[in-house]
């Protein structure tokens, strides 16, 4: 049995007449937990790029042991495994194996970590940003605040669809689009050329009215319809 051993004690008894007897004592020691294997998993493309192997050991494990890498030694520095960018494990590329050896005279033992590498943390879901309408902008060519910006509306994972309509003070539609994204589909103060509004170098300064309709995903994965509207101030 791995980790088991024996030691022998010999006892010699002698009386006053010179008689002698020898007794032999054999003690067998079985270290049944000399090798403990612990499976573990780490992701190679998450925000956390290292794993402290010591944190995977059973509670109460002595801190006097030493780590060795059975394979893929380059990934291990002390007790810290760098997992970022490591190939995922496959039958052709088996698990990374690390051993923690405790050389205690009374109870020597080894704890083995079989570390599987995967990419399960790809696409970590972050909280959705708030849809915030900035209701003033100045499309005057200075490169500052040139467009009508709606924060986070371009995050289609959180807000899959949207429509934007903008009217002037007389209720005439001067801009509308689907999939507003603050870049290629964005209101920059230029009319889209409706029958009553001629496209020109830009709409005049003034007050406009916007209507934003958009969908969002609730905590249960259901699609919700939302609406924001209000006044928009265009200055030059």
Secondary structure, DSSP 8 states (H G I E B T S, - for coil): -TT-EEEEEEEEEE-TTS-EEEEEEEEEE--TTSEEEEEEEEETTSS--EEEGGGGS-TT--TT-EEEESS-GGGEETTEEE-TT-----SSS--EEEEEEE--SSS-EEEEEEEEEE-TTTT--------EE--EE--SSSSSS-S--EETTT-TTT---EEEEEE-TTS-EEEEEES--SSSS---S-----TTS---S---SEEEEEEEEEEEE-TTS-EEEEEEEEEEEE--
